[in-house]
Amino acid sequence: MAYAFHLTIISVLSLLYIFSSTFAESGSSPFIVAHKRVSHRKLNSDLERVSVSIDIHNAGSDTAYDVTLTDDNWAEEIFDSIFGNTSKTWERLDSGSIVSHSFYLESKVKTVYYGAPALITFRVPTKSNLQEAYSTPILPIKILSDPVAQKKTEIAKKLLTNYGSHVLVFVIVSLLARIIIAPKASGSKKKY
């Protein structure tokens, strides 16, 4: 039993050594991490502005060359571009550095939009093919919808207007009943 355990440990350590040496050889390469953020603001009842910002970080140990960001997944029938481009190119992205790109869109269509991640392509000197990375995905965007907080406030106002006087009367009667009953309850205690 102990022999099988030791053989298993030796096998696992051997595999770890082989994989670690393989990764150590290929470890000097760029590693692109991209984060996509979207915020939107209603300008009026039939127009909403969407702000898109993408941060690209080279978390690897080598420089990435010919870095290209492409985020052209915004449906033209829903969005109009008003400022900036949906693509951007950088000559190089050194190890540990971060670049950002932003653009603005407007929409007049009431919908829930499901966007796709942005595509980042880059070149590594040791490889002939372009490398690809994707940004984080975004949550669905509710374009021209009523904010939830505004709906809750409207409901609270309606309830207060319709039933506020009833609640106030109930609270006053409850307090008066407590005041009247409280002295009798404390006076009914007997001492022995």
MDAnalysis code that builds the backbone (N, CA, C; Angstrom):
import MDAnalysis as mda
import numpy as np

u = mda.Universe.empty(576, n_residues=192, atom_resindex=np.repeat(np.arange(192), 3), trajectory=True)
u.add_TopologyAttr("name", ["N", "CA", "C"] * 192)
u.add_TopologyAttr("resid", np.arange(1, 193))
u.add_TopologyAttr("resname", ["MET", "ALA", "TYR", "ALA", "PHE", "HIS", "LEU", "THR", "ILE", "ILE", "SER", "VAL", "LEU", "SER", "LEU", "LEU", "TYR", "ILE", "PHE", "SER", "SER", "THR", "PHE", "ALA", "GLU", "SER", "GLY", "SER", "SER", "PRO", "PHE", "ILE", "VAL", "ALA", "HIS", "LYS", "ARG", "VAL", "SER", "HIS", "ARG", "LYS", "LEU", "ASN", "SER", "ASP", "LEU", "GLU", "ARG", "VAL", "SER", "VAL", "SER", "ILE", "ASP", "ILE", "HIS", "ASN", "ALA", "GLY", "SER", "ASP", "THR", "ALA", "TYR", "ASP", "VAL", "THR", "LEU", "THR", "ASP", "ASP", "ASN", "TRP", "ALA", "GLU", "GLU", "ILE", "PHE", "ASP", "SER", "ILE", "PHE", "GLY", "ASN", "THR", "SER", "LYS", "THR", "TRP", "GLU", "ARG", "LEU", "ASP", "SER", "GLY", "SER", "ILE", "VAL", "SER", "HIS", "SER", "PHE", "TYR", "LEU", "GLU", "SER", "LYS", "VAL", "LYS", "THR", "VAL", "TYR", "TYR", "GLY", "ALA", "PRO", "ALA", "LEU", "ILE", "THR", "PHE", "ARG", "VAL", "PRO", "THR", "LYS", "SER", "ASN", "LEU", "GLN", "GLU", "ALA", "TYR", "SER", "THR", "PRO", "ILE", "LEU", "PRO", "ILE", "LYS", "ILE", "LEU", "SER", "ASP", "PRO", "VAL", "ALA", "GLN", "LYS", "LYS", "THR", "GLU", "ILE", "ALA", "LYS", "LYS", "LEU", "LEU", "THR", "ASN", "TYR", "GLY", "SER", "HIS", "VAL", "LEU", "VAL", "PHE", "VAL", "ILE", "VAL", "SER", "LEU", "LEU", "ALA", "ARG", "ILE", "ILE", "ILE", "ALA", "PRO", "LYS", "ALA", "SER", "GLY", "SER", "LYS", "LYS", "LYS", "TYR"])
u.atoms.positions = np.array([
    [0.825, -1.185, 0.000],
    [0.000, 0.000, 0.000],
    [0.869, 1.249, 0.000],
    [1.911, 1.272, 0.850],
    [2.798, 2.417, 0.920],
    [3.577, 2.569, -0.382],
    [3.921, 1.430, -1.015],
    [4.643, 1.480, -2.280],
    [3.801, 2.165, -3.360],
    [2.513, 1.816, -3.448],
    [1.610, 2.425, -4.442],
    [1.451, 3.916, -4.183],
    [1.389, 4.294, -2.914],
    [1.263, 5.717, -2.570],
    [2.499, 6.492, -3.007],
    [3.688, 5.929, -2.722],
    [4.933, 6.595, -3.110],
    [5.059, 6.672, -4.634],
    [4.624, 5.616, -5.338],
    [4.666, 5.608, -6.796],
    [3.746, 6.689, -7.364],
    [2.583, 6.861, -6.763],
    [1.643, 7.900, -7.189],
    [2.241, 9.279, -6.966],
    [2.841, 9.508, -5.825],
    [3.472, 10.803, -5.522],
    [4.581, 11.101, -6.524],
    [5.412, 10.103, -6.809],
    [6.514, 10.287, -7.762],
    [5.968, 10.586, -9.153],
    [4.898, 9.905, -9.557],
    [4.284, 10.151, -10.874],
    [3.741, 11.568, -10.968],
    [3.050, 12.004, -9.929],
    [2.485, 13.358, -9.921],
    [3.591, 14.401, -9.968],
    [4.635, 14.229, -9.177],
    [5.752, 15.178, -9.183],
    [6.450, 15.208, -10.538],
    [6.592, 14.046, -11.187],
    [7.212, 13.993, -12.514],
    [6.378, 14.763, -13.535],
    [5.068, 14.558, -13.499],
    [4.180, 15.287, -14.422],
    [4.240, 16.789, -14.168],
    [4.248, 17.196, -12.903],
    [4.353, 18.624, -12.584],
    [5.656, 19.206, -13.109],
    [6.756, 18.456, -13.003],
    [8.047, 18.933, -13.498],
    [8.016, 19.096, -15.016],
    [7.424, 18.112, -15.707],
    [7.357, 18.185, -17.177],
    [6.518, 19.376, -17.612],
    [5.326, 19.554, -17.003],
    [4.456, 20.672, -17.368],
    [5.072, 22.009, -16.997],
    [5.723, 22.091, -15.859],
    [6.306, 23.372, -15.456],
    [7.456, 23.756, -16.367],
    [8.248, 22.796, -16.827],
    [9.329, 23.138, -17.753],
    [8.765, 23.549, -19.109],
    [7.651, 22.927, -19.530],
    [7.014, 23.316, -20.785],
    [6.474, 24.741, -20.677],
    [5.811, 25.057, -19.581],
    [5.258, 26.397, -19.396],
    [6.357, 27.421, -19.185],
    [7.467, 27.016, -18.584],
    [8.565, 27.953, -18.370],
    [9.160, 28.378, -19.708],
    [9.240, 27.429, -20.660],
    [9.759, 27.763, -21.973],
    [8.818, 28.691, -22.717],
    [7.501, 28.448, -22.611],
    [6.544, 29.274, -23.337],
    [6.011, 30.418, -22.474],
    [6.551, 30.615, -21.277],
    [6.037, 31.617, -20.352],
    [6.371, 33.038, -20.722],
    [7.339, 33.243, -21.623],
    [7.698, 34.608, -21.996],
    [6.853, 35.040, -23.193],
    [5.622, 35.352, -22.914],
    [4.728, 35.819, -23.964],
    [3.729, 36.799, -23.367],
    [3.112, 37.596, -24.215],
    [2.091, 38.512, -23.703],
    [0.848, 37.737, -23.258],
    [0.164, 38.281, -22.290],
    [-1.110, 37.725, -21.824],
    [-2.063, 38.906, -21.701],
    [-3.016, 38.985, -22.620],
    [-3.909, 40.141, -22.708],
    [-5.172, 39.897, -21.892],
    [-5.473, 40.851, -21.009],
    [-6.710, 40.840, -20.220],
    [-7.443, 42.132, -20.545],
    [-8.706, 42.014, -20.972],
    [-9.465, 43.201, -21.371],
    [-10.781, 43.251, -20.610],
    [-11.098, 44.430, -20.129],
    [-12.329, 44.637, -19.364],
    [-13.187, 45.684, -20.073],
    [-14.422, 45.313, -20.383],
    [-15.346, 46.194, -21.106],
    [-16.417, 46.676, -20.127],
    [-16.593, 48.003, -20.065],
    [-17.607, 48.597, -19.194],
    [-18.575, 49.419, -20.042],
    [-19.833, 49.364, -19.667],
    [-20.858, 50.122, -20.369],
    [-21.710, 50.844, -19.342],
    [-21.964, 52.118, -19.595],
    [-22.916, 52.858, -18.767],
    [-23.861, 53.584, -19.718],
    [-25.080, 53.810, -19.247],
    [-26.032, 54.503, -20.116],
    [-26.841, 55.493, -19.301],
    [-27.259, 56.532, -20.008],
    [-27.978, 57.625, -19.350],
    [-29.075, 58.105, -20.283],
    [-30.259, 58.210, -19.741],
    [-31.394, 58.678, -20.522],
    [-31.313, 60.201, -20.631],
    [-31.264, 60.706, -21.865],
    [-31.201, 62.147, -22.083],
    [-32.591, 62.764, -22.074],
    [-33.549, 62.070, -22.658],
    [-34.964, 62.451, -22.592],
    [-35.788, 61.187, -22.816],
    [-37.087, 61.331, -22.963],
    [-37.956, 60.150, -23.012],
    [-37.715, 59.263, -24.232],
    [-37.096, 59.804, -25.290],
    [-36.878, 58.978, -26.472],
    [-35.427, 58.988, -26.974],
    [-34.476, 59.273, -26.076],
    [-33.064, 59.264, -26.463],
    [-32.199, 58.852, -25.273],
    [-31.319, 57.875, -25.505],
    [-30.436, 57.407, -24.451],
    [-28.999, 57.349, -24.974],
    [-28.052, 57.805, -24.149],
    [-26.634, 57.789, -24.521],
    [-25.949, 56.621, -23.819],
    [-25.151, 55.880, -24.594],
    [-24.414, 54.724, -24.088],
    [-22.926, 55.029, -24.187],
    [-22.220, 54.875, -23.069],
    [-20.775, 55.095, -23.010],
    [-20.091, 53.741, -22.861],
    [-19.150, 53.443, -23.767],
    [-18.433, 52.173, -23.756],
    [-16.956, 52.458, -23.503],
    [-16.373, 51.768, -22.541],
    [-14.963, 51.941, -22.213],
    [-14.328, 50.558, -22.086],
    [-13.169, 50.385, -22.743],
    [-12.480, 49.098, -22.728],
    [-11.043, 49.327, -22.274],
    [-10.635, 48.624, -21.220],
    [-9.260, 48.676, -20.708],
    [-8.556, 47.388, -21.124],
    [-7.363, 47.524, -21.698],
    [-6.578, 46.372, -22.131],
    [-5.269, 46.362, -21.347],
    [-5.015, 45.245, -20.688],
    [-3.830, 45.110, -19.836],
    [-2.989, 43.940, -20.333],
    [-1.696, 44.169, -20.520],
    [-0.777, 43.089, -20.864],
    [-0.209, 42.538, -19.556],
    [-0.786, 41.436, -19.083],
    [-0.358, 40.828, -17.832],
    [0.754, 39.808, -18.048],
    [1.212, 39.663, -19.282],
    [2.267, 38.707, -19.581],
    [3.647, 39.289, -19.343],
    [4.646, 38.498, -19.708],
    [6.018, 38.913, -19.448],
    [6.731, 39.421, -20.701],
    [6.026, 39.540, -21.819],
    [6.635, 39.999, -23.053],
    [5.736, 41.042, -23.719],
    [6.272, 41.769, -24.677],
    [5.537, 42.826, -25.359],
    [4.631, 42.246, -26.441],
    [3.422, 42.801, -26.563],
    [2.499, 42.462, -27.656],
    [2.614, 43.560, -28.709],
    [2.672, 43.165, -29.971],
    [2.827, 44.121, -31.060],
    [1.564, 44.150, -31.927],
    [1.349, 45.274, -32.610],
    [0.216, 45.458, -33.518],
    [-1.106, 45.076, -32.835],
    [-1.344, 45.671, -31.697],
    [-2.541, 45.383, -30.908],
    [-3.722, 46.121, -31.525],
    [-4.781, 45.389, -31.848],
    [-5.966, 45.972, -32.460],
    [-7.193, 45.592, -31.653],
    [-7.962, 46.605, -31.279],
    [-9.228, 46.411, -30.577],
    [-10.351, 46.610, -31.584],
    [-11.295, 45.678, -31.620],
    [-12.459, 45.791, -32.496],
    [-13.702, 45.477, -31.673],
    [-14.615, 46.441, -31.603],
    [-15.876, 46.252, -30.877],
    [-17.016, 46.742, -31.759],
    [-17.212, 46.067, -32.884],
    [-18.227, 46.497, -33.851],
    [-19.511, 45.669, -33.773],
    [-19.828, 45.181, -32.583],
    [-21.015, 44.352, -32.387],
    [-22.260, 45.167, -32.041],
    [-22.208, 46.474, -32.205],
    [-23.337, 47.337, -31.862],
    [-24.237, 47.465, -33.079],
    [-25.457, 46.956, -32.973],
    [-26.388, 46.909, -34.099],
    [-26.696, 48.319, -34.614],
    [-26.497, 48.524, -35.914],
    [-26.699, 49.839, -36.519],
    [-28.165, 50.267, -36.508],
    [-29.080, 49.304, -36.473],
    [-30.507, 49.663, -36.435],
    [-30.946, 50.125, -35.045],
    [-30.080, 49.927, -34.038],
    [-30.397, 50.352, -32.674],
    [-29.543, 51.539, -32.246],
    [-28.261, 51.536, -32.608],
    [-27.320, 52.546, -32.114],
    [-26.757, 53.415, -33.235],
    [-26.559, 54.687, -32.920],
    [-25.844, 55.626, -33.780],
    [-24.569, 56.023, -33.063],
    [-23.459, 55.997, -33.787],
    [-22.191, 56.418, -33.203],
    [-22.150, 57.940, -33.168],
    [-21.830, 58.512, -32.002],
    [-21.789, 59.975, -31.918],
    [-20.394, 60.511, -31.612],
    [-19.539, 59.691, -30.994],
    [-18.192, 60.163, -30.691],
    [-17.258, 58.973, -30.531],
    [-16.145, 58.996, -31.237],
    [-15.160, 57.927, -31.135],
    [-15.437, 56.795, -32.101],
    [-14.462, 55.913, -32.218],
    [-14.552, 54.757, -33.111],
    [-14.701, 53.482, -32.306],
    [-15.285, 52.474, -32.932],
    [-15.436, 51.183, -32.265],
    [-14.186, 50.324, -32.419],
    [-13.158, 50.860, -33.064],
    [-11.890, 50.128, -33.178],
    [-10.722, 51.070, -32.922],
    [-9.601, 50.487, -32.516],
    [-8.410, 51.276, -32.190],
    [-7.198, 50.354, -32.320],
    [-6.071, 50.934, -32.745],
    [-4.841, 50.163, -32.914],
    [-3.701, 50.827, -32.153],
    [-2.861, 49.997, -31.525],
    [-1.649, 50.450, -30.851],
    [-0.477, 49.696, -31.458],
    [0.651, 50.361, -31.594],
    [1.833, 49.742, -32.181],
    [2.375, 48.628, -31.286],
    [2.358, 48.872, -29.973],
    [2.868, 47.877, -29.031],
    [2.224, 48.076, -27.669],
    [2.213, 47.013, -26.905],
    [1.713, 47.045, -25.539],
    [2.735, 46.296, -24.688],
    [3.546, 47.059, -23.970],
    [4.619, 46.463, -23.168],
    [4.052, 45.655, -21.999],
    [4.873, 44.791, -21.476],
    [4.490, 43.969, -20.335],
    [4.114, 44.857, -19.148],
    [2.984, 44.589, -18.551],
    [2.519, 45.343, -17.383],
    [1.799, 46.638, -17.702],
    [1.720, 47.025, -18.963],
    [1.076, 48.305, -19.293],
    [-0.412, 48.130, -19.599],
    [-1.122, 49.255, -19.492],
    [-2.567, 49.286, -19.702],
    [-2.889, 50.413, -20.672],
    [-3.789, 50.141, -21.620],
    [-4.313, 51.172, -22.509],
    [-5.830, 51.140, -22.414],
    [-6.457, 52.272, -22.700],
    [-7.915, 52.370, -22.635],
    [-8.450, 53.009, -23.903],
    [-9.684, 52.666, -24.226],
    [-10.362, 53.261, -25.377],
    [-11.833, 53.432, -25.028],
    [-12.388, 54.573, -25.432],
    [-13.808, 54.858, -25.154],
    [-14.488, 55.378, -26.406],
    [-15.784, 55.132, -26.487],
    [-16.606, 55.712, -27.535],
    [-18.036, 55.832, -27.022],
    [-18.838, 56.650, -27.719],
    [-20.193, 56.947, -27.272],
    [-21.187, 56.650, -28.379],
    [-22.324, 56.106, -27.984],
    [-23.409, 55.780, -28.903],
    [-24.693, 56.408, -28.393],
    [-25.676, 56.551, -29.274],
    [-27.015, 56.993, -28.879],
    [-28.036, 56.044, -29.468],
    [-29.147, 55.903, -28.761],
    [-30.209, 55.025, -29.228],
    [-31.570, 55.678, -29.022],
    [-32.450, 55.432, -29.991],
    [-33.835, 55.901, -29.905],
    [-34.804, 54.715, -29.889],
    [-34.263, 53.509, -29.744],
    [-35.061, 52.288, -29.790],
    [-35.185, 51.707, -28.388],
    [-36.410, 51.460, -27.961],
    [-36.628, 50.849, -26.650],
    [-36.458, 49.337, -26.793],
    [-35.433, 48.800, -26.106],
    [-35.133, 47.380, -26.224],
    [-34.208, 46.935, -25.095],
    [-33.995, 45.649, -25.005],
    [-32.955, 45.093, -24.142],
    [-31.878, 44.583, -25.099],
    [-30.660, 45.110, -24.948],
    [-29.585, 44.780, -25.884],
    [-28.568, 43.875, -25.212],
    [-28.247, 42.771, -25.894],
    [-27.263, 41.810, -25.412],
    [-25.999, 41.982, -26.251],
    [-24.985, 42.623, -25.690],
    [-23.754, 42.895, -26.421],
    [-22.773, 41.745, -26.324],
    [-21.841, 41.724, -27.258],
    [-20.807, 40.698, -27.295],
    [-19.491, 41.270, -26.770],
    [-18.563, 40.412, -26.362],
    [-17.244, 40.905, -25.939],
    [-16.500, 41.540, -27.114],
    [-15.584, 42.422, -26.806],
    [-14.737, 43.023, -27.830],
    [-13.611, 42.055, -28.177],
    [-13.119, 42.141, -29.405],
    [-12.035, 41.284, -29.873],
    [-10.735, 42.074, -29.880],
    [-9.682, 41.476, -29.334],
    [-8.360, 42.079, -29.341],
    [-7.431, 41.113, -30.080],
    [-6.776, 41.592, -31.127],
    [-5.788, 40.776, -31.828],
    [-4.418, 41.412, -31.615],
    [-3.389, 40.565, -31.571],
    [-2.032, 41.059, -31.363],
    [-1.034, 40.070, -31.954],
    [0.160, 40.571, -32.182],
    [1.214, 39.763, -32.775],
    [2.285, 39.489, -31.729],
    [2.770, 38.242, -31.731],
    [3.883, 37.824, -30.884],
    [5.023, 37.475, -31.840],
    [6.239, 38.010, -31.619],
    [7.345, 37.771, -32.559],
    [7.672, 36.296, -32.782],
    [7.438, 35.447, -31.800],
    [7.808, 34.036, -31.932],
    [6.744, 33.194, -32.633],
    [5.580, 33.786, -32.942],
    [4.492, 33.029, -33.582],
    [4.089, 33.725, -34.872],
    [3.748, 32.936, -35.886],
    [3.411, 33.521, -37.184],
    [1.958, 34.003, -37.245],
    [1.057, 33.368, -36.516],
    [-0.362, 33.749, -36.552],
    [-0.663, 34.857, -35.562],
    [-1.662, 35.687, -35.913],
    [-2.143, 36.684, -34.958],
    [-2.801, 35.976, -33.794],
    [-2.601, 36.486, -32.593],
    [-3.210, 35.928, -31.384],
    [-4.498, 36.706, -31.100],
    [-5.462, 36.072, -30.459],
    [-6.740, 36.709, -30.146],
    [-7.021, 36.646, -28.655],
    [-7.693, 37.674, -28.185],
    [-8.196, 37.715, -26.809],
    [-9.546, 38.415, -26.854],
    [-10.374, 38.152, -25.865],
    [-11.694, 38.770, -25.797],
    [-11.844, 39.522, -24.487],
    [-12.623, 40.591, -24.533],
    [-12.904, 41.346, -23.312],
    [-13.944, 40.615, -22.489],
    [-14.153, 41.101, -21.289],
    [-15.229, 40.557, -20.465],
    [-16.554, 40.882, -21.139],
    [-17.556, 40.027, -20.986],
    [-18.871, 40.336, -21.572],
    [-19.574, 41.419, -20.756],
    [-20.627, 41.976, -21.317],
    [-21.402, 42.982, -20.600],
    [-22.768, 42.406, -20.246],
    [-23.359, 42.963, -19.215],
    [-24.718, 42.573, -18.850],
    [-25.690, 43.163, -19.857],
    [-26.880, 42.592, -20.004],
    [-27.866, 43.167, -20.923],
    [-28.174, 44.624, -20.552],
    [-28.330, 45.460, -21.571],
    [-28.609, 46.881, -21.378],
    [-30.077, 47.132, -21.698],
    [-30.784, 47.720, -20.754],
    [-32.193, 48.075, -20.977],
    [-32.231, 49.510, -21.491],
    [-32.423, 49.647, -22.793],
    [-32.433, 50.954, -23.439],
    [-33.828, 51.562, -23.324],
    [-33.879, 52.819, -22.890],
    [-35.102, 53.615, -22.762],
    [-36.158, 52.957, -21.868],
    [-35.726, 52.213, -20.874],
    [-36.683, 51.632, -19.924],
    [-36.739, 52.511, -18.684],
    [-37.832, 52.396, -17.960],
    [-37.970, 53.161, -16.726],
    [-37.073, 52.549, -15.669],
    [-36.303, 53.365, -14.964],
    [-35.448, 52.826, -13.903],
    [-36.284, 52.175, -12.808],
    [-35.766, 51.114, -12.223],
    [-36.468, 50.373, -11.171],
    [-36.710, 51.266, -9.959],
    [-35.739, 52.071, -9.575],
    [-35.887, 52.939, -8.408],
    [-37.016, 53.938, -8.627],
    [-37.143, 54.440, -9.853],
    [-38.209, 55.390, -10.151],
    [-39.571, 54.712, -10.044],
    [-39.671, 53.463, -10.500],
    [-40.922, 52.717, -10.391],
    [-41.283, 52.494, -8.927],
    [-40.294, 52.135, -8.103],
    [-40.552, 51.903, -6.682],
    [-40.997, 53.191, -6.004],
    [-40.400, 54.312, -6.365],
    [-40.790, 55.602, -5.788],
    [-42.215, 55.955, -6.179],
    [-42.563, 55.715, -7.438],
    [-43.936, 55.986, -7.888],
    [-44.946, 55.121, -7.143],
    [-44.626, 53.854, -6.923],
    [-45.528, 52.954, -6.190],
    [-45.676, 53.429, -4.744],
    [-44.556, 53.816, -4.113],
    [-44.611, 54.298, -2.730],
    [-45.464, 55.560, -2.624],
    [-45.345, 56.459, -3.585],
    [-46.158, 57.683, -3.574],
    [-47.643, 57.366, -3.704],
    [-47.966, 56.424, -4.579],
    [-49.376, 56.041, -4.753],
    [-49.932, 55.426, -3.473],
    [-49.155, 54.537, -2.855],
    [-49.606, 53.916, -1.609],
    [-49.776, 54.950, -0.505],
    [-48.835, 55.880, -0.409],
    [-48.905, 56.922, 0.605],
    [-50.117, 57.827, 0.384],
    [-50.382, 58.149, -0.870],
    [-51.537, 59.015, -1.158],
    [-52.852, 58.304, -0.873],
    [-52.937, 57.036, -1.239],
    [-54.189, 56.305, -1.072],
    [-54.434, 55.840, 0.363],
    [-53.385, 55.399, 1.050],
    [-53.579, 54.772, 2.351],
    [-52.843, 55.474, 3.491],
    [-52.208, 56.591, 3.229],
    [-51.443, 57.291, 4.254],
    [-52.274, 57.709, 5.445],
    [-53.483, 58.242, 5.197],
    [-54.338, 58.689, 6.307],
    [-54.799, 57.505, 7.159],
    [-55.062, 56.371, 6.521],
    [-55.469, 55.175, 7.269],
    [-54.337, 54.689, 8.180],
    [-53.114, 54.686, 7.663],
    [-51.960, 54.254, 8.450],
    [-51.735, 55.208, 9.620],
    [-51.870, 56.512, 9.386],
    [-51.681, 57.506, 10.443],
    [-52.706, 57.313, 11.558],
    [-53.958, 57.095, 11.216],
    [-54.999, 56.864, 12.227],
    [-54.695, 55.597, 13.009],
    [-54.284, 54.544, 12.332],
    [-53.956, 53.292, 13.003],
    [-52.801, 53.485, 13.990],
    [-51.766, 54.213, 13.616],
    [-50.616, 54.454, 14.490],
    [-51.031, 55.258, 15.712],
    [-51.842, 56.287, 15.523],
    [-52.292, 57.124, 16.653],
    [-53.142, 56.300, 17.620],
    [-54.077, 55.518, 17.122],
    [-54.925, 54.693, 17.988],
    [-54.076, 53.669, 18.739],
    [-53.081, 53.073, 18.066],
    [-52.208, 52.096, 18.725],
    [-51.412, 52.746, 19.853],
    [-50.881, 53.943, 19.627],
    [-50.125, 54.638, 20.667],
    [-51.018, 55.013, 21.846],
    [-52.224, 55.503, 21.586],
    [-53.147, 55.847, 22.675],
    [-53.518, 54.605, 23.480],
    [-53.757, 53.497, 22.808],
    [-54.098, 52.257, 23.512],
    [-52.929, 51.806, 24.380],
    [-51.724, 51.942, 23.901],
    [-50.543, 51.549, 24.676],
    [-50.394, 52.452, 25.910],
    [-50.644, 53.751, 25.746],
    [-50.538, 54.693, 26.868],
    [-51.589, 54.375, 27.929],
    [-52.778, 54.050, 27.513],
    [-53.864, 53.767, 28.462],
    [-53.619, 52.434, 29.184],
    [-53.146, 51.426, 28.481],
    [-52.957, 50.093, 29.065],
    [-51.668, 50.009, 29.876],
    [-50.641, 50.732, 29.532],
    [-49.334, 50.627, 30.187],
    [-49.375, 50.912, 31.686],
    [-50.008, 51.974, 32.202],
    [-50.021, 52.181, 33.654],
    [-50.768, 51.080, 34.403],
    [-51.843, 50.564, 33.857],
    [-52.589, 49.499, 34.520],
    [-51.763, 48.236, 34.613],
    [-50.998, 47.942, 33.615],
    [-50.189, 46.723, 33.620],
    [-49.079, 46.827, 34.646],
    [-48.457, 47.999, 34.805],
    [-47.370, 48.131, 35.780],
    [-47.932, 48.235, 37.196],
    [-49.145, 48.713, 37.383],
    [-49.738, 48.852, 38.730],
    [-50.319, 47.549, 39.234],
    [-50.508, 46.581, 38.406],
    [-51.140, 45.342, 38.836],
    [-50.129, 44.362, 39.430],
    [-48.855, 44.679, 39.483],
    [-47.866, 43.808, 40.081],
    [-47.981, 43.866, 41.619],
    [-47.960, 42.711, 42.217],
    [-48.079, 42.638, 43.681],
    [-46.719, 42.341, 44.277],
    [-46.459, 42.950, 45.424],
    [-45.214, 42.690, 46.116],
    [-45.488, 41.688, 47.222],
    [-44.629, 40.754, 47.481],
    [-44.788, 39.747, 48.536],
    [-43.801, 39.935, 49.620],
])
